[in-house]
Amino acid sequence: PGSTPAERQEAAELLETASRAGEPGVLLPLTELYLFYPQDFPAMNLSQRIHDWRQQGLPQAELAQILVYRSDGSYDQHLGEIERICQAGLAANDVCYVELATVYQKQGRAEELDALLEQLMADYRAGRVSPNRVDAVAQVLADAEVGQPQPGRAQELLEAIAPQHPAAWVSLARLLYDYPQQGDSETLLGYLDKGRDAALPRAELLLGRLYYE
C-alpha cells in the first residue's frame, strides 16, 4: 500500500527475473501487479500473458486466470472451469480451498462443501494448510453475497484455529458483530480482548466501532 510507480516498476522487474529463472511462486504476485496497476504497465496484455503461461503449463498460471475472473466480474460465468482448476491443483495450492468453497457456496452444493471442509481441517491439523487459509474459507462461509451464509460453520472453523492463530479472534468478533445470533456481547468482547492481547490493530478498530455505535 502506498507504493510509488517506480517501486511497482522495480517489483515487476524483480518478479519477471525470478519468473525467467524458473521460480514457480511469482506468477500470482506478478498477475496482481499488472491487474491492479494497469496504468503503470500500459504495454502489458495480461490476458495474452496468462494464455502463454497456461500454454507453457507453468505452475500457478491457472490460478492467475482465476484472479482475472475475480477482478473483471466474470467469476460466476466460469464456476465450472474454476472448480476443475482447483480440484486438480488442491494438493499443491491451498488457495484452492477458498475458491472451491466459493464455488460450492454459490451453487448450494452442501455435500461437496462438507467434504471440502473435512479435508481442509485434516490438512490444517497435518500442517499442510496455513491458518490464514482456514480463516479465508470461514470468511467465504460467512459472506451473505456468496450463497446462503453459514455463520455457525464459519465460527467452528475460526474457533478451531484461534488458539494458534490470534487473528482469528478478531474474525470471530467480526462474525458475532455481523451475526448477533451466534453469541452475546460478552462473548464478542471476550474475543476482542484476546485479539487486543495479541496487539492486533483490527481488534482495536472493531472495539472502537462498537463503542461508537
C-alpha positions, 0 to 999 in steps of 0.5 A: 500500500502506498507504493510509488510507480517506480517501486511497482516498476522495480517489483515487476522487474524483480518478479519477471527475473525470478519468473525467467529463472524458473521460480514457480511462486511469482506468477500470482504476485506478478498477475496482481501487479499488472491487474491492479496497476494497469496504468503503470504497465500500459504495454502489458496484455495480461490476458495474452500473458496468462494464455502463454503461461497456461500454454507453457503449463507453468505452475500457478498460471491457472490460478492467475486466470482465476484472479482475472475472473475475480477482478473483471466480474466474470467469476460466476460465468466460469464456476465450472472451469474454476472448480476443475482448476482447483480440484486438480491443483488442491494438493499443491495450492491451498488457495484452492480451498477458498475458491472451491468453497466459493464455488460450492457456496454459490451453487448450494452444493452442501455435500461437496462443501462438507467434504471440502471442509473435512479435508481442509481441517485434516490438512490444517491439523497435518500442517499442510494448510496455513491458518490464514487459509482456514480463516479465508474459507470461514470468511467465504462461509460467512459472506451473505453475497456468496450463497446462503451464509453459514455463520455457525460453520464459519465460527467452528472453523475460526474457533478451531484455529484461534488458539494458534492463530490470534487473528482469528479472534478478531474474525470471530468478533467480526462474525458475532458483530455481523451475526448477533445470533451466534453469541452475546456481547460478552462473548464478542468482547471476550474475543476482542480482548484476546485479539487486543492481547495479541496487539492486533490493530483490527481488534482495536478498530472493531472495539472502537466501532462498537463503542461508537455505535 
